[in-house]
Every structure is written in C-alpha cells, then in structure tokens.
Amino acid sequence: MFVKICGITREDDALLAVAMGADAVGFIFAPSKRQIAPSIARDIVKRLPPEILTVGVFRDEAPGRVVEIMNATGLRAAQLHGHESAESTRLIRSRVPIVVKAFSAADQALDRAADFGADAVLLDAPQPGSGEVFDWSLAHRRAARLRVMLAGGLTPENVASAIEQVGPWGVDVATGVEADRGEPGQKDARKVKAFIDAAKRAVPFEHVGADLGPYDWMQDGAL
C-alpha cells in the first residue's frame, strides 16, 4: 500500500514521515492553512531520500506557474486539486515527471479520467482538506479500473476499513495525523506511525502493485 503524508510544513515532519515508512510527502502551494512557500519546500526536499516521492499540491494554478514551482523546488510529482481541464492537465504532464489529478468522488468528470492524461487519480471529499469522510462506495468501482489514491477524512482508526472497502492503490492523509494542539500541518508522531502501520497491514502490498516502485507505478500508463 502506497502511503502519502500531505500538508507538510516543517522539515522535522517530513523526516518523521519518511522514518515511519511513508512512500511520499506532499507540500501544499494552494491557498490553505497548510500552505508552504516554494523556497521552504525546496530546502526540505533536499534533505529527503531520493526514493521518496515528493509532491506539490496545486489548485487551479496556471500551468506555467505549476511547472515553474516544480522546477524551482525539485519536486517529482504535481497533484492538481482543483478544476483543471483535461487540456491543462495534459500540458502540465508533458513538462513534469508525474501528475496526479484529484477529483471529488462524485465528480462526473471521472467518467473521462483517461482524457486528463494523469498518472493516477486521487479521490477526495467535496471539500479538500476538510477532514471529512465521503461515501466510500463511490470510490470502490473507480478503484477497480483506475490507479486510485484515496483521501478525505482518513485517520489511523479508519484507514484499514477504507482500504478494505475501496481497494485503492494508495492512501493520502493530512489532517488525520496532525497534532491536536499545534499549528496547522504539524504532525503527531504517534498518529503518523499508527496510520502508516494500519495502511500497510490492511492490504498486502503484492495485491496492489507490489512490483512497482514509487516512481515506476507512475510510468506504466495506468490510466
């Protein structure tokens, strides 16, 4: 099971996530309580092992600006979390190594997900970053034919059930592993460990593409 810890704002939290077994870490450049400056993200990325997938999260950003930030920070993947068109998504994909396109699980655009040319899709609640759980039955049929990362209200307590019900390739969490007291984005070490452990145990990795590494899975034309 591929696990991404998102909303990273501090170097310590990025290193914590990696030490606990995360496969990817995400930095939010879109307006958010967890928004991070590209220069800070760049400095954090330099400290991370090369096998960790580093992801920049954008929302309705101009393609040129997405590419500019990606190049400046050294991130490997762009996650487009807005209403980006298929054309814009394909344009960005032609200029960056990896693209993940996020959709609300009820978005009718999912019926033409292949048109976006993304390497994977992320299914989230209608309000990204809200920490709200959506109806997982909406994601189950998508996971059967798309390479899906599941997000939206996941926690150490419910991630195993979500994986069992949806059967995603990966999971993505931000608010569900944050400290109860602290600044937005600040992670709780115990929650991060519990989440990653629960996710990795929920579905044997060989059942969801164990032969694919964190970069290779994005290169085999999954969509």
N, CA, C and O of each residue as an XYZ file, in Angstrom:
892
protein
N       0.844     -1.195      0.000
C       0.000      0.000      0.000
C       0.883      1.249      0.000
O       1.748      1.411      0.860
N       0.655      2.112     -0.960
C       1.414      3.350     -1.098
C       0.804      4.392     -0.175
O      -0.402      4.632     -0.225
N       1.627      5.018      0.671
C       1.132      5.963      1.671
C       1.781      7.328      1.483
O       3.004      7.456      1.439
N       0.931      8.338      1.373
C       1.406      9.721      1.247
C       0.953     10.528      2.454
O      -0.224     10.523      2.814
N       1.896     11.216      3.070
C       1.606     12.134      4.164
C       1.647     13.541      3.589
O       2.692     13.995      3.124
N       0.520     14.226      3.618
C       0.414     15.515      2.939
C       0.319     16.666      3.943
O       0.173     16.465      5.149
N       0.408     17.875      3.397
C       0.333     19.058      4.235
C       1.570     19.265      5.082
O       1.489     19.797      6.189
N       2.723     18.842      4.562
C       3.983     19.014      5.293
C       4.363     20.492      5.299
O       4.376     21.143      4.254
N       4.672     21.014      6.480
C       5.093     22.409      6.600
C       6.438     22.558      7.293
O       7.019     23.643      7.313
N       6.935     21.446      7.869
C       8.176     21.515      8.634
C       9.094     20.372      8.230
O       8.638     19.272      7.917
N      10.386     20.645      8.243
C      11.361     19.611      7.897
C      11.265     18.424      8.843
O      11.355     17.279      8.400
N      11.086     18.669     10.121
C      11.018     17.577     11.093
C       9.885     16.617     10.764
O      10.027     15.403     10.915
N       8.764     17.161     10.315
C       7.625     16.304      9.997
C       7.871     15.486      8.733
O       7.440     14.336      8.641
N       8.556     16.071      7.770
C       8.894     15.322      6.556
C       9.816     14.158      6.891
O       9.614     13.040      6.419
N      10.830     14.428      7.709
C      11.771     13.374      8.097
C      11.075     12.320      8.958
O      11.382     11.132      8.859
N      10.141     12.754      9.797
C       9.366     11.822     10.611
C       8.570     10.885      9.719
O       8.594      9.670      9.914
N       7.871     11.438      8.748
C       7.053     10.618      7.856
C       7.899      9.577      7.136
O       7.505      8.417      7.015
N       9.046      9.994      6.666
C       9.943      9.075      5.968
C      10.425      7.984      6.912
O      10.441      6.806      6.554
N      10.820      8.382      8.128
C      11.320      7.411      9.097
C      10.257      6.392      9.477
O      10.579      5.248      9.795
N       8.989      6.801      9.445
C       7.894      5.920      9.818
C       7.437      5.027      8.668
O       6.588      4.157      8.862
N       7.991      5.233      7.473
C       7.668      4.351      6.360
C       6.799      4.926      5.270
O       6.311      4.178      4.423
N       6.585      6.244      5.260
C       5.799      6.863      4.192
C       6.521      6.715      2.858
O       7.751      6.727      2.804
N       5.755      6.578      1.796
C       6.312      6.488      0.447
C       6.379      7.843     -0.241
O       7.150      8.031     -1.182
N       5.579      8.779      0.227
C       5.517     10.095     -0.392
C       5.158     11.140      0.651
O       4.499     10.843      1.648
N       5.601     12.368      0.406
C       5.209     13.504      1.235
C       4.726     14.614      0.316
O       5.233     14.787     -0.793
N       3.730     15.370      0.797
C       3.125     16.394     -0.035
C       3.246     17.783      0.562
O       3.155     17.965      1.776
N       3.452     18.759     -0.310
C       3.582     20.161      0.077
C       2.483     20.955     -0.628
O       2.344     20.871     -1.848
N       1.710     21.718      0.127
C       0.561     22.419     -0.430
C       0.949     23.849     -0.802
O       1.357     24.639      0.049
N       0.813     24.160     -2.081
C       1.073     25.509     -2.566
C      -0.212     26.275     -2.826
O      -0.183     27.490     -3.021
N      -1.337     25.578     -2.831
C      -2.635     26.223     -2.996
C      -3.008     26.940     -1.699
O      -2.478     26.606     -0.640
N      -3.925     27.933     -1.767
C      -4.377     28.596     -0.540
C      -4.885     27.578      0.480
O      -5.783     26.788      0.186
N      -4.318     27.602      1.653
C      -4.629     26.616      2.682
C      -3.961     27.021      3.981
O      -2.987     27.774      3.983
N      -4.493     26.514      5.087
C      -3.834     26.718      6.381
C      -2.484     26.022      6.404
O      -1.629     26.326      7.236
N      -2.300     25.089      5.485
C      -1.053     24.328      5.426
C      -0.184     24.739      4.234
O       0.718     24.006      3.829
N      -0.460     25.888      3.696
C       0.303     26.367      2.541
C       1.762     26.596      2.936
O       2.057     27.057      4.039
N       2.657     26.268      2.023
C       4.082     26.405      2.279
C       4.723     27.176      1.138
O       4.295     27.063     -0.011
N       5.730     27.947      1.445
C       6.446     28.692      0.412
C       7.322     27.735     -0.392
O       7.914     26.820      0.180
N       7.413     27.927     -1.697
C       8.260     27.046     -2.510
C       9.704     26.972     -2.018
O      10.325     25.911     -2.087
N      10.239     28.079     -1.526
C      11.635     28.073     -1.063
C      11.820     27.163      0.144
O      12.853     26.507      0.271
N      10.828     27.117      1.033
C      10.917     26.241      2.201
C      10.773     24.787      1.770
O      11.500     23.917      2.251
N       9.838     24.524      0.865
C       9.671     23.163      0.358
C      10.952     22.680     -0.313
O      11.354     21.530     -0.132
N      11.583     23.540     -1.073
C      12.828     23.174     -1.758
C      13.891     22.741     -0.750
O      14.577     21.741     -0.960
N      14.027     23.483      0.330
C      15.045     23.146      1.333
C      14.732     21.817      2.017
O      15.645     21.059      2.342
N      13.448     21.530      2.237
C      13.066     20.259      2.854
C      13.341     19.110      1.900
O      13.875     18.076      2.302
N      12.979     19.291      0.645
C      13.165     18.234     -0.358
C      14.625     17.813     -0.446
O      14.919     16.636     -0.650
N      15.519     18.741     -0.298
C      16.951     18.435     -0.380
C      17.390     17.459      0.706
O      18.402     16.777      0.550
N      16.646     17.385      1.797
C      17.018     16.530      2.927
C      16.405     15.141      2.848
O      16.709     14.288      3.682
N      15.556     14.899      1.873
C      14.831     13.641      1.819
C      15.531     12.621      0.919
O      16.196     12.999     -0.045
N      15.385     11.332      1.231
C      15.976     10.285      0.397
C      15.397     10.332     -1.016
O      14.230     10.686     -1.187
N      16.187      9.983     -2.027
C      15.718     10.078     -3.418
C      14.566      9.145     -3.741
O      13.827      9.395     -4.693
N      14.392      8.075     -2.973
C      13.309      7.140     -3.265
C      11.945      7.641     -2.784
O      10.919      7.051     -3.122
N      11.922      8.705     -2.011
C      10.658      9.263     -1.536
C      10.048     10.139     -2.625
O      10.717     11.015     -3.172
N       8.787      9.901     -2.933
C       8.102     10.708     -3.932
C       7.669     12.022     -3.287
O       6.899     12.022     -2.326
N       8.156     13.122     -3.809
C       7.812     14.442     -3.287
C       6.770     15.074     -4.199
O       6.930     15.097     -5.419
N       5.695     15.589     -3.593
C       4.518     16.007     -4.350
C       4.151     17.447     -4.014
O       4.071     17.819     -2.843
N       3.930     18.246     -5.039
C       3.429     19.601     -4.861
C       1.941     19.637     -5.164
O       1.508     19.131     -6.199
N       1.162     20.222     -4.284
C      -0.291     20.265     -4.446
C      -0.710     21.663     -4.903
O      -0.407     22.665     -4.255
N      -1.414     21.702     -6.033
C      -1.847     22.957     -6.635
C      -3.363     22.929     -6.835
O      -3.964     21.861     -6.942
N      -3.970     24.114     -6.886
C      -5.401     24.181     -7.146
C      -5.680     25.324     -8.121
O      -5.506     26.495     -7.786
N      -6.113     24.970     -9.320
C      -6.484     25.945    -10.344
C      -5.364     26.948    -10.614
O      -5.617     28.127    -10.859
N      -4.147     26.472    -10.567
C      -2.978     27.300    -10.850
C      -2.683     27.270    -12.346
O      -2.946     26.269    -13.011
N      -2.145     28.348    -12.870
C      -1.778     28.390    -14.284
C      -0.718     27.323    -14.557
O       0.216     27.175    -13.769
N      -0.843     26.585    -15.647
C       0.135     25.524    -15.939
C       1.572     25.996    -15.890
O       2.438     25.300    -15.360
N       1.835     27.177    -16.440
C       3.204     27.683    -16.427
C       3.740     27.884    -15.032
O       4.916     27.629    -14.769
N       2.884     28.342    -14.132
C       3.293     28.552    -12.743
C       3.543     27.221    -12.045
O       4.482     27.102    -11.259
N       2.711     26.218    -12.325
C       2.932     24.888    -11.755
C       4.311     24.373    -12.165
O       5.081     23.900    -11.328
N       4.608     24.467    -13.437
C       5.889     23.973    -13.940
C       7.046     24.759    -13.319
O       8.077     24.187    -12.967
N       6.865     26.058    -13.190
C       7.905     26.901    -12.604
C       8.225     26.481    -11.170
O       9.393     26.357    -10.800
N       7.187     26.262    -10.369
C       7.390     25.868     -8.974
C       7.994     24.476     -8.894
O       8.880     24.224     -8.078
N       7.520     23.582     -9.731
C       8.074     22.226     -9.739
C       9.567     22.249    -10.025
O      10.346     21.577     -9.350
N       9.957     23.013    -11.015
C      11.375     23.089    -11.376
C      12.200     23.746    -10.277
O      13.331     23.336    -10.016
N      11.632     24.768     -9.632
C      12.362     25.506     -8.607
C      12.550     24.698     -7.328
O      13.540     24.878     -6.618
N      11.608     23.814     -7.032
C      11.657     23.058     -5.774
C      12.287     21.684     -5.918
O      12.716     21.097     -4.925
N      12.351     21.166     -7.129
C      12.887     19.821     -7.322
C      11.904     18.725     -6.982
O      12.303     17.578     -6.780
N      10.606     19.059     -6.914
C       9.585     18.056     -6.631
C       9.411     17.122     -7.824
O       9.654     17.505     -8.969
N       8.987     15.893     -7.541
C       8.832     14.903     -8.598
C       7.425     14.809     -9.161
O       7.256     14.413    -10.314
N       6.414     15.159     -8.382
C       5.030     14.980     -8.814
C       4.201     16.222     -8.516
O       4.369     16.869     -7.482
N       3.297     16.542     -9.451
C       2.346     17.632     -9.257
C       0.964     17.035     -9.046
O       0.489     16.249     -9.866
N       0.327     17.403     -7.959
C      -1.045     16.970     -7.683
C      -1.963     18.144     -7.957
O      -1.854     19.185     -7.309
N      -2.865     17.986     -8.910
C      -3.762     19.059     -9.321
C      -5.099     18.867     -8.630
O      -5.835     17.927     -8.930
N      -5.403     19.754     -7.713
C      -6.513     19.526     -6.798
C      -7.650     20.519     -6.997
O      -8.389     20.825     -6.061
N      -7.785     21.022     -8.232
C      -8.850     21.979     -8.493
C      -9.733     21.540     -9.632
O     -10.061     20.361     -9.765
N     -10.122     22.509    -10.463
C     -10.995     22.228    -11.600
C     -10.197     22.287    -12.908
O     -10.699     22.748    -13.932
N      -8.974     21.821    -12.857
C      -8.126     21.861    -14.041
C      -8.759     21.075    -15.187
O      -9.310     19.993    -14.983
N      -8.675     21.621    -16.362
C      -9.224     20.944    -17.531
C      -8.315     19.800    -17.950
O      -7.164     19.703    -17.527
N      -8.865     18.940    -18.793
C      -8.052     17.847    -19.325
C      -6.880     18.409    -20.114
O      -5.772     17.878    -20.053
N      -7.125     19.482    -20.853
C      -6.058     20.089    -21.655
C      -4.932     20.622    -20.779
O      -3.757     20.381    -21.057
N      -5.291     21.351    -19.712
C      -4.279     21.892    -18.805
C      -3.501     20.782    -18.109
O      -2.286     20.875    -17.935
N      -4.209     19.743    -17.719
C      -3.547     18.620    -17.045
C      -2.554     17.939    -17.968
O      -1.442     17.609    -17.555
N      -2.950     17.730    -19.212
C      -2.030     17.103    -20.170
C      -0.824     17.994    -20.443
O       0.291     17.498    -20.606
N      -1.042     19.303    -20.492
C       0.063     20.228    -20.714
C       1.071     20.148    -19.576
O       2.278     20.087    -19.811
N       0.576     20.149    -18.353
C       1.478     20.042    -17.205
C       2.197     18.698    -17.220
O       3.393     18.633    -16.940
N       1.482     17.632    -17.544
C       2.093     16.298    -17.576
C       3.213     16.211    -18.608
O       4.145     15.425    -18.441
N       3.134     17.005    -19.664
C       4.181     16.979    -20.680
C       5.464     17.661    -20.211
O       6.507     17.554    -20.855
N       5.373     18.368    -19.071
C       6.517     19.153    -18.608
C       7.027     18.763    -17.236
O       8.077     19.246    -16.812
N       6.310     17.900    -16.531
C       6.776     17.429    -15.223
C       6.755     15.902    -15.220
O       6.012     15.300    -15.996
N       7.550     15.267    -14.369
C       7.671     13.807    -14.417
C       6.380     13.050    -14.134
O       6.095     12.049    -14.791
N       5.591     13.519    -13.160
C       4.439     12.762    -12.674
C       3.305     13.727    -12.352
O       3.530     14.799    -11.789
N       2.088     13.339    -12.712
C       0.916     14.148    -12.374
C      -0.158     13.254    -11.754
O      -0.478     12.186    -12.275
N      -0.699     13.712    -10.641
C      -1.852     13.083    -10.005
C      -3.003     14.074    -10.102
O      -2.877     15.214     -9.655
N      -4.115     13.657    -10.675
C      -5.285     14.547    -10.791
C      -6.303     14.160     -9.729
O      -6.727     13.008     -9.645
N      -6.684     15.135     -8.927
C      -7.651     14.894     -7.859
C      -9.065     15.218     -8.330
O      -9.290     16.170     -9.077
N     -10.004     14.402     -7.876
C     -11.415     14.599     -8.165
C     -12.214     14.368     -6.893
O     -11.802     13.608     -6.016
N     -13.358     15.030     -6.802
C     -14.346     14.613     -5.822
C     -14.850     13.245     -6.259
O     -15.008     12.993     -7.454
N     -15.100     12.373     -5.315
C     -15.509     11.010     -5.661
C     -16.809     10.973     -6.445
O     -17.082      9.993     -7.138
N     -17.621     12.029     -6.349
C     -18.888     12.069     -7.070
C     -18.802     12.861     -8.375
O     -19.812     13.053     -9.052
N     -17.611     13.315     -8.725
C     -17.424     14.143     -9.919
C     -17.679     13.329    -11.186
O     -17.072     12.276    -11.385
N     -18.572     13.815    -12.037
C     -18.875     13.105    -13.268
C     -17.698     13.089    -14.231
O     -17.652     12.267    -15.146
N     -16.747     13.995    -14.028
C     -15.557     14.024    -14.884
C     -14.736     12.748    -14.751
O     -13.913     12.451    -15.617
N     -14.947     11.991    -13.679
C     -14.234     10.730    -13.506
C     -14.538      9.743    -14.630
O     -13.742      8.849    -14.915
N     -15.692      9.913    -15.261
C     -16.050      9.009    -16.358
C     -15.111      9.168    -17.553
O     -15.011      8.285    -18.405
N     -14.433     10.302    -17.597
C     -13.464     10.509    -18.672
C     -12.079     10.808    -18.095
O     -11.338     11.629    -18.637
N     -11.742     10.149    -17.016
C     -10.471     10.380    -16.348
C      -9.279     10.163    -17.275
O      -8.266     10.853    -17.161
N      -9.398      9.209    -18.190
C      -8.283      8.919    -19.097
C      -7.941     10.112    -19.974
O      -6.801     10.240    -20.422
N      -8.919     10.997    -20.231
C      -8.674     12.157    -21.086
C      -7.688     13.130    -20.461
O      -7.076     13.931    -21.168
N      -7.527     13.069    -19.150
C      -6.657     14.016    -18.462
C      -5.178     13.648    -18.586
O      -4.308     14.490    -18.360
N      -4.895     12.411    -18.940
C      -3.508     12.009    -19.134
C      -2.677     11.954    -17.873
O      -1.449     11.961    -17.944
N      -3.327     11.900    -16.709
C      -2.595     11.835    -15.444
C      -2.098     10.422    -15.196
O      -2.596      9.463    -15.786
N      -1.119     10.303    -14.327
C      -0.560      9.001    -13.991
C      -1.415      8.262    -12.971
O      -1.373      7.035    -12.890
N      -2.181      9.004    -12.204
C      -3.079      8.409    -11.211
C      -4.133      9.428    -10.861
O      -3.984     10.613    -11.159
N      -5.204      8.970    -10.228
C      -6.231      9.889     -9.739
C      -6.310      9.781     -8.221
O      -6.080      8.721     -7.638
N      -6.639     10.900     -7.605
C      -6.857     10.939     -6.170
C      -8.316     11.258     -5.940
O      -8.826     12.246     -6.471
N      -8.996     10.440     -5.160
C     -10.402     10.641     -4.854
C     -10.533     11.239     -3.462
O     -10.018     10.691     -2.487
N     -11.224     12.362     -3.382
C     -11.300     13.113     -2.133
C     -12.743     13.509     -1.857
O     -13.629     13.312     -2.688
N     -12.958     14.068     -0.681
C     -14.263     14.609     -0.323
C     -14.542     15.864     -1.152
O     -13.619     16.422     -1.746
N     -15.789     16.313     -1.203
C     -16.112     17.510     -1.981
C     -15.318     18.744     -1.562
O     -15.018     19.599     -2.395
N     -14.973     18.844     -0.266
C     -14.171     19.955      0.232
C     -12.792     19.445      0.617
O     -12.613     18.966      1.737
N     -11.796     19.534     -0.290
C     -10.458     19.018      0.011
C      -9.885     19.665      1.273
O     -10.045     20.862      1.509
N      -9.224     18.847      2.063
C      -8.608     19.363      3.280
C      -9.563     19.558      4.436
O      -9.166     20.042      5.497
N     -10.823     19.187      4.245
C     -11.812     19.381      5.301
C     -11.720     18.332      6.394
O     -12.234     18.524      7.496
N     -11.062     17.220      6.084
C     -11.011     16.130      7.046
C     -12.297     15.341      7.113
O     -12.501     14.563      8.045
N     -13.178     15.531      6.127
C     -14.461     14.848      6.111
C     -14.395     13.551      5.314
O     -13.748     13.479      4.269
N     -15.076     12.532      5.826
C     -15.159     11.244      5.135
C     -16.312     11.297      4.146
O     -17.385     11.804      4.475
N     -16.108     10.777      2.930
C     -17.200     10.705      1.972
C     -17.660      9.259      1.847
O     -17.102      8.362      2.478
N     -18.673      9.047      1.034
C     -19.236      7.720      0.840
C     -18.244      6.862      0.055
O     -18.075      7.055     -1.149
N     -17.592      5.922      0.728
C     -16.542      5.135      0.076
C     -17.074      4.243     -1.046
O     -16.305      3.795     -1.896
N     -18.368      3.987     -1.055
C     -18.917      3.169     -2.137
C     -18.777      3.877     -3.482
O     -18.770      3.230     -4.530
N     -18.665      5.210     -3.454
C     -18.477      5.972     -4.690
C     -17.097      5.711     -5.295
O     -16.902      5.836     -6.504
N     -16.155      5.351     -4.443
C     -14.782      5.144     -4.905
C     -14.492      3.706     -5.291
O     -13.555      3.440     -6.043
N     -15.288      2.780     -4.782
C     -14.981      1.361     -4.986
C     -14.924      0.984     -6.460
O     -13.973      0.336     -6.899
N     -15.930      1.383     -7.224
C     -15.946      0.978     -8.630
C     -14.854      1.685     -9.427
O     -14.379      1.157    -10.433
N     -14.453      2.881     -8.983
C     -13.359      3.581     -9.663
C     -12.042      2.854     -9.445
O     -11.227      2.746    -10.361
N     -11.835      2.353     -8.227
C     -10.582      1.695     -7.891
C     -10.385      0.413     -8.684
O      -9.261     -0.070     -8.820
N     -11.470     -0.139     -9.207
C     -11.367     -1.384     -9.970
C     -10.737     -1.170    -11.341
O     -10.208     -2.109    -11.938
N     -10.794      0.080    -11.849
C     -10.261      0.291    -13.198
C      -9.273      1.446    -13.305
O      -8.682      1.647    -14.366
N      -9.081      2.206    -12.236
C      -8.123      3.299    -12.225
C      -7.100      3.091    -11.119
O      -7.362      2.396    -10.137
N      -5.944      3.696    -11.287
C      -4.967      3.660    -10.192
C      -5.342      4.796     -9.239
O      -5.081      5.969     -9.505
N      -5.956      4.415     -8.136
C      -6.602      5.369     -7.236
C      -5.819      5.545     -5.949
O      -5.378      4.578     -5.328
N      -5.655      6.813     -5.560
C      -5.218      7.155     -4.217
C      -6.434      7.709     -3.490
O      -7.108      8.609     -3.993
N      -6.711      7.178     -2.321
C      -7.889      7.557     -1.554
C      -7.519      8.586     -0.493
O      -6.539      8.416      0.232
N      -8.307      9.652     -0.408
C      -8.103     10.690      0.597
C      -9.458     11.055      1.188
O     -10.481     10.468      0.836
N      -9.452     12.015      2.077
C     -10.709     12.510      2.625
C     -11.074     11.912      3.966
O     -11.717     10.864      4.029
N     -10.668     12.569      5.037
C     -11.081     12.139      6.370
C     -10.440     10.863      6.870
O     -10.944     10.257      7.815
N      -9.360     10.440      6.274
C      -8.699      9.212      6.736
C      -7.948      9.469      8.030
O      -7.366     10.535      8.228
N      -7.970      8.475      8.908
C      -7.303      8.539     10.206
C      -6.670      7.185     10.495
O      -6.923      6.216      9.780
N      -5.848      7.112     11.537
C      -5.310      5.801     11.918
C      -6.412      4.798     12.254
O      -6.229      3.591     12.100
N      -7.555      5.304     12.714
C      -8.638      4.429     13.139
C      -9.478      3.890     11.989
O     -10.038      2.800     12.100
N      -9.577      4.624     10.893
C     -10.476      4.180      9.814
C      -9.786      3.796      8.520
O     -10.442      3.321      7.593
N      -8.465      3.993      8.433
C      -7.805      3.758      7.151
C      -7.884      2.297      6.723
O      -8.022      2.015      5.532
N      -7.800      1.371      7.660
C      -7.879     -0.043      7.290
C      -9.247     -0.374      6.698
O      -9.337     -1.072      5.688
N     -10.304      0.126      7.322
C     -11.650     -0.113      6.797
C     -11.826      0.499      5.413
O     -12.458     -0.089      4.535
N     -11.253      1.692      5.231
C     -11.349      2.355      3.928
C     -10.668      1.527      2.847
O     -11.198      1.372      1.747
N      -9.510      1.006      3.160
C      -8.772      0.200      2.193
C      -9.535     -1.078      1.873
O      -9.618     -1.489      0.716
N     -10.085     -1.697      2.897
C     -10.829     -2.938      2.680
C     -12.071     -2.711      1.820
O     -12.432     -3.566      1.012
N     -12.719     -1.568      1.991
C     -13.951     -1.297      1.249
C     -13.698     -0.787     -0.165
O     -14.454     -1.105     -1.083
N     -12.645     -0.004     -0.345
C     -12.400      0.641     -1.633
C     -11.393     -0.118     -2.487
O     -11.542     -0.199     -3.706
N     -10.369     -0.674     -1.847
C      -9.321     -1.346     -2.597
C      -8.468     -0.402     -3.421
O      -8.194     -0.691     -4.586
N      -8.032      0.738     -2.845
C      -7.224      1.695     -3.605
C      -5.789      1.213     -3.762
O      -5.346      0.281     -3.092
N      -5.079      1.874     -4.664
C      -3.640      1.591     -4.782
C      -2.876      2.254     -3.657
O      -1.884      1.714     -3.166
N      -3.345      3.444     -3.240
C      -2.656      4.175     -2.194
C      -3.617      5.014     -1.371
O      -4.793      5.141     -1.712
N      -3.114      5.585     -0.290
C      -3.908      6.455      0.581
C      -3.122      7.721      0.869
O      -1.891      7.737      0.847
N      -3.875      8.786      1.141
C      -3.295     10.114      1.329
C      -3.935     10.736      2.559
O      -5.160     10.746      2.681
N      -3.121     11.257      3.473
C      -3.654     11.820      4.711
C      -2.935     13.114      5.044
O      -1.743     13.269      4.776
N      -3.682     14.043      5.635
C      -3.091     15.286      6.128
C      -3.620     15.560      7.534
O      -2.902     15.383      8.519
N      -4.890     15.997      7.625
C      -5.436     16.370      8.934
C      -5.515     15.191      9.898
O      -5.415     15.376     11.111
N      -5.692     13.994      9.376
C      -5.873     12.826     10.232
C      -4.664     12.425     11.041
O      -4.774     11.592     11.941
N      -3.501     13.001     10.742
C      -2.301     12.661     11.509
C      -1.671     13.913     12.120
O      -0.487     13.923     12.458
N      -2.472     14.959     12.256
C      -1.940     16.191     12.833
C      -2.095     16.213     14.348
O      -2.962     15.550     14.917
N      -1.232     16.993     14.977
C      -1.265     17.135     16.426
C      -2.558     17.840     16.851
O      -3.026     18.761     16.181
N      -3.121     17.395     17.966
C      -4.349     18.007     18.467
C      -4.110     19.457     18.870
O      -4.986     20.311     18.732
N      -2.927     19.709     19.362
C      -2.559     21.068     19.746
C      -1.288     21.432     18.993
O      -0.242     20.803     19.153
N      -1.407     22.433     18.194
C      -0.256     22.834     17.394
C      -0.713     23.585     16.160
O      -1.911     23.750     15.932
N       0.220     24.030     15.385
C      -0.098     24.791     14.190
C      -0.610     23.856     13.096
O      -0.259     22.676     13.075
N      -1.445     24.379     12.180
C      -1.907     23.549     11.064
C      -0.726     22.953     10.301
O       0.234     23.650      9.972
N      -0.813     21.674     10.030
C       0.266     20.993      9.340
C       1.198     20.238     10.265
O       1.876     19.308      9.828
N       1.249     20.613     11.527
C       2.147     19.945     12.467
C       1.668     18.526     12.722
O       0.518     18.307     13.104
N       2.564     17.557     12.507
C       2.177     16.161     12.617
C       2.428     15.606     14.019
O       3.295     16.077     14.756
N       1.643     14.596     14.355
C       1.777     13.866     15.615
C       2.482     12.548     15.307
O       1.966     11.740     14.535
N       3.634     12.323     15.890
C       4.454     11.153     15.564
C       3.691      9.852     15.783
O       3.796      8.928     14.976
N       2.933      9.774     16.855
C       2.190      8.540     17.138
C       1.097      8.299     16.100
O       0.870      7.163     15.684
N       0.426      9.360     15.687
C      -0.614      9.215     14.675
C      -0.014      8.829     13.315
O      -0.560      7.986     12.602
N       1.093      9.446     12.975
C       1.741      9.116     11.702
C       2.132      7.646     11.667
O       1.872      6.951     10.685
N       2.755      7.177     12.734
C       3.163      5.773     12.787
C       1.956      4.844     12.742
O       1.953      3.854     12.011
N       0.923      5.172     13.534
C      -0.262      4.321     13.580
C      -0.953      4.272     12.223
O      -1.425      3.215     11.805
N      -1.015      5.406     11.535
C      -1.653      5.452     10.223
C      -0.897      4.601      9.217
O      -1.489      3.778      8.519
N       0.403      4.801      9.148
C       1.206      4.061      8.172
C       1.165      2.565      8.466
O       1.024      1.756      7.549
N       1.287      2.199      9.727
C       1.243      0.780     10.094
C      -0.101      0.162      9.723
O      -0.149     -0.942      9.180
N      -1.182      0.863     10.012
C      -2.519      0.336      9.710
C      -2.723      0.195      8.206
O      -3.299     -0.791      7.745
N      -2.257      1.172      7.447
C      -2.426      1.132      5.997
C      -1.612      0.007      5.375
O      -2.087     -0.696      4.483
N      -0.398     -0.156      5.846
C       0.469     -1.187      5.275
C      -0.029     -2.592      5.610
O       0.176     -3.526      4.835
N      -0.678     -2.741      6.757
C      -1.189     -4.049      7.154
C      -2.520     -4.375      6.487
O      -2.859     -5.547      6.326
N      -3.272     -3.358      6.101
C      -4.647     -3.567      5.656
C      -4.743     -4.419      4.404
O      -5.593     -5.307      4.330
N      -3.900     -4.172      3.429
C      -3.909     -4.932      2.178
C      -2.478     -5.297      1.854
O      -1.635     -4.409      1.731
N      -2.175     -6.589      1.711
C      -0.807     -6.969      1.342
C      -0.373     -6.219      0.103
O      -1.119     -6.136     -0.873
N       0.821     -5.676      0.136
C       1.285     -4.812     -0.946
C       1.267     -5.515     -2.293
O       1.033     -4.881     -3.322
N       1.514     -6.834     -2.295
C       1.551     -7.542     -3.575
C       0.189     -7.561     -4.265
O       0.113     -7.850     -5.459
N      -0.864     -7.265     -3.554
C      -2.193     -7.265     -4.162
C      -2.493     -5.969     -4.889
O      -3.469     -5.888     -5.635
N      -1.663     -4.949     -4.681
C      -1.943     -3.644     -5.284
C      -0.718     -3.090     -5.999
O      -0.459     -1.887     -5.953
N       0.028     -3.957     -6.652
C       1.133     -3.477     -7.466
C       2.469     -3.500     -6.770
O       3.253     -2.561     -6.909
N       2.748     -4.552     -6.024
C       3.994     -4.613     -5.274
C       5.219     -4.584     -6.168
O       6.303     -4.225     -5.707
N       5.077     -4.950     -7.428
C       6.218     -4.979     -8.320
C       6.580     -3.594     -8.838
O       7.553     -3.442     -9.578
N       5.815     -2.596     -8.461
C       6.055     -1.256     -8.937
C       6.577     -0.391     -7.810
O       5.978     -0.332     -6.736
N       7.700      0.286     -8.052
C       8.260      1.180     -7.064
C       7.522      2.509     -7.064
O       6.609      2.700     -7.868
N       7.898      3.442     -6.173
C       7.180      4.704     -6.048
C       7.267      5.581     -7.286
O       6.440      6.478     -7.451
N       8.233      5.354     -8.158
C       8.281      6.111     -9.405
C       7.727      5.266    -10.543
O       6.994      5.772    -11.393
N       8.078      3.966    -10.566
C       7.683      3.107    -11.684
C       6.171      3.014    -11.834
O       5.671      2.905    -12.954
N       5.434      3.054    -10.729
C       3.984      2.890    -10.829
C       3.369      4.032    -11.626
O       2.286      3.882    -12.193
N       4.045      5.162    -11.673
C       3.529      6.308    -12.405
C       3.922      6.275    -13.872
O       3.564      7.180    -14.626
N       4.652      5.246    -14.291
C       5.208      5.278    -15.647
C       4.642      4.195    -16.545
O       5.098      4.032    -17.677
N       3.653      3.448    -16.058
C       3.221      2.305    -16.846
C       1.866      2.500    -17.518
O       1.198      1.532    -17.884
N       1.467      3.765    -17.676
C       0.229      4.030    -18.380
C      -1.003      3.492    -17.696
O      -1.864      2.890    -18.337
N      -1.092      3.709    -16.376
C      -2.180      3.120    -15.592
C      -3.540      3.598    -16.047
O      -4.508      2.840    -15.977
N      -3.645      4.839    -16.513
C      -4.934      5.358    -16.930
C      -5.155      5.166    -18.429
O      -6.200      5.550    -18.953
